[in-house]
Amino acid sequence: CRPPAAGRPTEIESLAIEYVLGHVGNEVIVETLLPLGKLDPGLREPEIPLDIREFGALAAVAEEVGVGAVLVEETKDDPYQLLALGAATTSSVQLGTSVAMAFPRSPTSTAMSAWSLQKLSGGRFLLGLGTQVRAHITRRYGLDWHAPAPWMRDYVNAMRAVWNTWQTGEPLRFESEHYQLDVMVPLFDPGPIENPEIPIYIAAIGPNMCAVAGEIANGVRLHPVCTTKFIDEEVLPNIMRGAARNGRRLDDVEICLKPLIGTAPTSARLEQVVETVRARVAFYLSTPSYRRTFELHGWGDIAREASQLSRAQRWDDLPGLVHDEMLHTVATIGTYDEIATKLNDRFAERLDRIEFSIPVDNADGADAYRQILGQLK
């Protein structure tokens, strides 16, 4: 692991390096979206879209092949309803929202959804929360915009206050800048459950949200554009900064990532996948919200050029800006025989959880997936 910055690292940066070195030999938990083989949203849409009526059966298949956790993103279906279907057909695999929108729901509403899923799943639920950008908050959800990092801190703490009331019977009293909660009557109190400690993961890429994740969350879910250099030099130091505010350590926070991955059973098929991956990298390259990663690698000028092409709607010209060095820095590419080794080399010392799957349409696909799962560490 390289030092996080030129010159002598700061104390927090040194602790981040210590974290990376301390993860050598730790086993990573493999997570997946459904259907199996859907790696990154938009990277490769499944040939057959997810049918909500099949979710329970698909979750059972993921559990059978040995996946550690089945995740759902809030895109086209309600994530909590999907996971209820999965909880009813599985018994051991963890079930979680990789990203469910926090702010459009009140903390009490999300607390209830999580509490119900934790009961139904027997303690297997993972709550992943995201913020969304200003345009979606104001124009899709019709809410006022607030700085997201302090808002998320208040949101998570408010949820935990509600859970504490349900579990212990103590009066609900929570006051913050964004939420004041002091009413909980018996009719709306579901009471205690066997596994009340629900893990919370916060989706983050910027320094302030990474710090909030370090301060209050069980884990952080990183964006696919995060490279190893970005994780080492930006993510880990900021998580540590937040953790220090609350008397925590960096290793109290699980680091989770759904990397950009391009894989196929043969080299010939992989060539086709590579161009799809290049187009996805180009999309991220053109998006100002993700420019921080590309600037860290010295590609800020290319990113600004990509943004200009995007504004001009010259979509077909974008992939040409992604040269091979950029492609293989942002994405991990290899055949089924190669991909586990490449992912291990890149992420084994940095991640606690990694999203990865391949299509499992038959017994051969299941065997190939099991073999890769057995190699990931």
N, C-alpha and C positions, 0 to 999 in steps of 0.2 A: 504494500500500500504506500503510495507516495504521500508526502506531507501535504496537508490541505492547502497550503499557499507557499509562495516563495519566501525564503528566509526561515527564521525560527518560528515554529507553530506556537500559538497561544495555548494556555492551559486547557481551554475547552476543546481546541482542535486536537491537542495531544490525547485527551480522553476519547475523542472520536476515533483516533487511530487505534487506541487501546481496545475500543469496542470491536473494530474490524478484526484485529489480531485475535481477540478473545473468541470470535465466532468460528475460528478454524476448527473443523471437526464436528460442529453442531449440525444436526439433521434439520433440513428445511421441511416445512409442511407444504404439500402441494395442494393448491386450490384450483377450482375450475368454475367457469360459467357453463351454462347449458344452452343449447345442446353441446356435447363434447366436440371439441375442435374449433369452437368459436373463441379465438384468442383475444383479440383486441377489438372493441367496437369499431366497425368501419374497415378494419384491416382485411377481414374476410368474412363477409356475411355468409351464414350457412346457406347451403343450397335449399334446404327446407327450413323456413323460419320456425322459431320456437312456438309450439302449440301449447297453450296453457293447460289444455286437458291432458297433455302427455308429461307434464312436469314431474309428477310423482314417480312415474315409471322411469324417466330419465335420471332422476336423483337416485333411484334404487340401483340403476346400472353403474352410476359413478361410485356409489358405495361399494358395489361388488368388485369393481376392478381395483379398488384400493386408494381412491382419492381421499385426502384428509378433510377437505371442506368443499361444499357446494355453495357458490355465491350467486347473488342476483343483483343486477343493476336496475335502477329506476329509469327505464326508458319507455317501453311500450306496455308494460303491465305493472300492476301494483306489486311491489316486491314482497310485502308482508303476506299477501294472499298466496303468492307463489310458494313461499317458504312454508306456509301452513300445509300446502299440498305435499311438499317434500318431507316434512316432519312426520306425516301420517304413513309414509311408505318406507322409511328408513329407521335405523336403530342406533347407528354408531357414528356416521359421518357428521361433521359439524355443518351447520347451516347458517348462512349469514348474508347480510346486505353488504356488498362491496362498497356501494354508494347508494344510500337512500337520502333524499333531500331532507334536510333538517328544517330550515326556516319556514317553508310553507305550512308545516304542521306545528301545532303548539308542542312544547316539551311534554305536557301531560298526555297528549294524544300518542306521541311516539313512545312514551313510557308504557302506555297500555298495550300497544302493539308488541313491543319487546317483551313485556311481562307475559303476555299470552303465549307468544312463541317459545319463551323459555320454559313455561309449563308444559306445552304440547310436546316439545322436543326432549324433555327430560334433562335440560341444562346444556343443550348443544348449540344454542343460538349465539351468534356474533353480530353486534350492531355496528355497522359501518355507516358513517354520516358524511355528507358533502354539503357544500354551500351554494353552488351555482354562481354565475357571473351576474353583474348588475342588470343587464338587459333582461335576463330571464326572471330575476327576482321582481323587477318592477313591471315588466310588460307581459310576462307569461303567468306569473303568480299574483300580480297586482299588489305587491307589498312595497312599503317604503324601504329604501336602501340604507344599510348601516355598515360600518366597518366590519368585515366578516370575522376576523380573529377574536376580538372581544365578545362579539355576538355569540360565536360558537362556544366560548368559555362559559358564558352565562347559560347557554342552552343545555350543555352537558351537566353543569352543576344543578340546574333546575330539575332535570330528569332524575338525577341521583337523589335529590331531596324528596321527590315524589315516591321513588322506590323505597327510600328509607321509611317514609310514613306508612306505606303498605306493609312493609316487612316487620316493623317494630311497633306500630300503633302510635308513635310519637306525633304530635300535631305538626301539620305542614306549615312551615314558616320559611319562606325563601324570598329574599329581596336582592335585586341587582339592578343594573342600569336598564336591562331589557325586560325583566320579568319580576313580578311580585305575585307570589302564590301563597295563600293562607286559608284556602277552603278545601276540605276533603271530608265529605259526609259518608256514612256507612254504605249508602246505596251505591256509591261510585268507588268504593274501596274494595279491591279484589282480595285483599289480605295476603298473608305471607305465602311464599313458595319454597320448595326444597333447595333451589339453586339461585339465590337472589343476586349473586355477583355476576352481572351481565357485562362481558367485555365490550368496550367501546373503542372503535377505530375511527380516526379522523382522516379524511382525504386531504392531502396537502401537497403543495409544491413550493409555495413562497415561504420566506423566512419567518413571518409572523405566525402563519398557521402551523408550520413545523414546530415552532416554539410552544404554541398552545397544546399541540399533540404531546410534546414532551412533558408539559406541565400537568396535564389532567387525563390523558387517554391511556388505554392499554396498548394501543398500537397506532401506527400511521400507515395509510395506504397511499402509495406514491403513484404519480402519473407515469404512463409508459415511456414518456420522453426522458425520464431520469436516467442518465448514464452513470457508470461507476464513478467517474470523476465528479459529477454533480452530487451524487450521494455522499462521497467522501468529503468534499469541500464546502458543500452548501447544506445538505440535509442534516447530516449527523451533528455538525457543530450547532445548528439552530435547535435541533431537538434537545441537545445537551443544555443549551442556554435556558430553554423552558423548563427542563427537568430540574435544574439547579434552583429555580425560583420556588419549587415546591418540595425541596429536600429529597428529590428523586435522583436516580442514576440513569444513564443512557440505556443500560441493559434492562431497565424496567419497562421499556417500550419496544414492542415488536415492530420490526421493519418489514413491510409487506409491499410487493410490487407485482404488477402484471406487465412483464416486459413486452416490448415489441419483438415478436418471434416469427420467423419464417422457416417452416419445416415441411418436408414431404418425404415419402418413402424412397424416392430415387432422385438422382442428380438431374435427370431430364425434367421431372415434374417440379423440382425445386427452382429451376430457371424461371418457370412461369410465376411461381410464388414470389420470387425476388422482386419482380417488377411491381407487383401489388404492394409489397412492403415499401418499396421506394416511393410509391405514390403516397402512402400513408405518412412516411417521414416528411415528404414535401408538404403535406397538409399541416403538420405540426410546425414545420419550418416557417410557414406563412402566417402562423397565428401568433400575434404579439404576446399573448399570455404565456407562451412557452419559449419566448425568445431568450430568457435568462440562461437556459441550458446551452443553446447554440452560441451565445456570446461567450460563455465560459470556455468553449473550445476554439474561440477565435473566428467564428462564422457569423458574427453579427451582421456584417455587410450583406452576406448572402441571404440572411433571414429578412433583412429590410427589402431586398430586391424581391424576395418571394412574396412579401406582403403587398408590394406594388402590383405584382402580377395577379395576386388574388383579388385586389380591389378592381383591377381591370377585367376580371373574370376570364383570365387567360389560363384556365385550369390545366390544359394539355401541356403548357410550357413549364409547369412547376416541377415535375419529376426530373427534368434535365438539370436542375440546380443541385440535386442531391448526388454528389460525387461518391465514389465507392468508399472512401475513407469515412465520410459522414454516415453513409448507409450502415457500414459494419460497426461503427461506434455506437449508434443509436439502437440498432436492431441486432439481434442474435440470429444467425442464419446457419442452417445445417440440415443434413438428411436425418432420418430417424436414428441412424447408427451414430451420428455425430452430435446430435443436439444436446443430449444430457451432459456430455463432457464439456461442451462449450458453455452451457449455462452454469455448470459447476465452477469452471475456471473464472467466470465473470462475477457470479453472485454468491457462491457458497459462503464466503467470508463476510457477507454484508446483509443477507436477508434471513428472516425467520420464516417467512411465508412467500411462496411464489405461485402465480397463476400460470398454469400450463395444461394444455390438453391437445389431443389429436382426435380426429373423427373415429368413433367406435361404431361401425355399422355391422360388424360380424365378429366371429370368434378370432379371426386373424388380427383385426383391428384392436380387439381387447387384449390379445397377447402382446402386440407391439406396444400398446400403452403401458401395460404392466411392466414390461421390460424397461422402458424409459423411466417409469416411476421408481423402479428398484435401483436405478443408477443415480437419480438425483439425490443430492445431499447438501 
